[in-house]
């Protein structure tokens, strides 16, 4: 397995989720894995189904919070955009298929659920500034082989 820098260790995981969304027919507009402390990232999807009324829909991950949906609505009068956060209530390192299945459910789409290829791993007590080998191993499972 290729050695990945701590601040990039979540990039392959978020990439796998973005790829799984695309494979499920969800249009991914953009995604990023940010080297913040705590690490985070987001995947912008085309608003669809029950979320189609929003201007922007982001599927977001943060290592101490797990997964959530961020919707953004522009205001016609030019005031600051309205932003709403909806927790997904899934494991911190959920399999890409679990994330996709919850997104499909939230959107109210009639699609077959994807079978999991990775285990859902919960790290509800994880703190980014404390060494957590199990958490790092969970992220490393998504790194490409050398």
C-alpha positions in Angstrom: 0.0 0.0 0.0 1.3 3.5 -0.9 2.2 5.7 2.0 -0.1 8.8 2.1 0.5 12.0 4.0 -1.7 12.5 7.1 -3.5 15.5 5.6 -4.3 13.6 2.4 -5.2 10.3 3.9 -9.0 11.0 3.5 -8.6 11.8 -0.2 -9.0 8.2 -1.5 -12.0 7.7 0.8 -13.8 10.7 -0.5 -12.8 9.8 -4.1 -14.4 6.3 -3.6 -17.6 7.9 -2.3 -17.7 10.3 -5.3 -17.1 7.4 -7.7 -19.9 5.3 -6.0 -22.3 8.3 -6.4 -21.4 8.5 -10.1 -21.9 4.7 -10.5 -25.3 5.0 -8.9 -26.3 7.6 -11.5 -26.0 10.7 -9.2 -24.3 13.5 -11.1 -21.2 14.7 -9.2 -20.3 18.3 -10.1 -17.2 18.7 -7.9 -15.5 17.2 -4.9 -12.6 18.0 -2.7 -10.7 16.6 0.3 -9.4 19.5 2.4 -6.2 19.2 4.5 -7.7 20.9 7.5 -7.5 20.0 11.1 -9.8 18.2 11.5 -9.8 16.8 8.0 -12.9 17.3 5.9 -14.2 17.2 2.4 -17.3 17.6 0.3 -18.9 16.3 -2.8 -21.3 18.6 -4.8 -24.1 16.7 -6.5 -26.6 17.9 -9.0 -29.8 18.7 -7.0 -32.2 15.8 -7.7 -35.4 14.3 -6.4 -36.5 15.7 -3.0 -33.4 18.0 -3.0 -34.0 19.4 -6.5 -35.5 22.6 -5.2 -32.1 23.7 -3.7 -29.5 25.7 -5.7 -26.6 23.6 -4.4 -26.4 20.2 -2.7 -23.2 19.0 -1.0 -22.5 15.7 0.6 -20.0 16.6 3.3 -17.6 14.6 5.6 -15.6 15.8 8.6 -13.5 13.3 10.6 -15.0 14.3 14.0 -18.6 14.8 12.8 -19.1 12.1 10.0 -21.4 12.6 7.1 -24.0 15.4 6.5 -25.9 17.0 3.7 -25.5 20.8 3.1 -28.1 22.5 1.0 -27.7 26.1 -0.2 -30.4 28.4 -1.5 -29.6 31.7 -3.1 -31.8 34.5 -2.0 -33.4 36.6 -4.8 -32.8 39.9 -2.9 -29.0 39.3 -2.9 -28.7 38.7 0.9 -26.4 35.9 2.1 -27.4 32.4 0.9 -29.5 30.2 3.2 -27.6 27.1 4.3 -29.1 24.1 5.9 -27.2 21.1 7.5 -28.8 17.7 7.7 -26.9 15.0 9.5 -26.9 11.7 7.7 -26.6 9.6 11.0 -24.2 7.1 9.6 -20.8 5.8 10.7 -17.8 8.1 10.5 -16.1 5.9 7.9 -19.2 4.4 6.3 -18.7 2.4 3.1 -19.2 4.4 -0.1 -22.3 2.3 -0.8 -23.8 3.2 2.6 -23.3 6.9 1.9 -24.8 6.5 -1.6 -27.8 4.5 -0.3 -28.5 7.3 2.3 -28.2 10.0 -0.4 -30.6 8.1 -2.7 -33.0 7.7 0.2 -32.8 11.4 1.2 -33.4 12.4 -2.4 -36.4 10.0 -2.5 -35.1 8.2 -5.6 -36.4 4.9 -6.7 -33.2 3.0 -7.2 -31.8 -0.3 -6.0 -29.6 -0.1 -3.0 -25.9 -0.9 -3.6 -24.3 -3.8 -1.8 -21.5 -2.9 0.5 -17.9 -3.6 -0.5 -16.4 -2.1 2.7 -17.5 -2.4 6.3 -19.1 0.6 8.0 -16.7 1.7 10.8 -17.8 4.0 13.6 -15.4 6.3 15.4 -17.8 8.5 17.3 -15.2 9.3 20.0 -12.5 10.1 17.4 -10.6 13.3 18.0 -8.3 14.6 15.2 -5.5 15.7 17.5 -5.2 12.3 19.3 -3.3 9.5 17.6 -5.9 7.0 16.4 -4.3 4.1 14.4 -7.6 2.3 13.9 -9.1 5.4 12.3 -6.0 5.9 10.1 -6.2 2.2 9.0 -9.9 2.6 8.1 -8.9 5.5 5.8 -5.9 3.7 4.4 -8.1 0.8 3.3 -9.2 3.1 0.4 -5.7 4.1 -0.7 -4.6 2.6 -4.0 -2.2 -0.3 -3.9 1.4 0.5 -5.0 
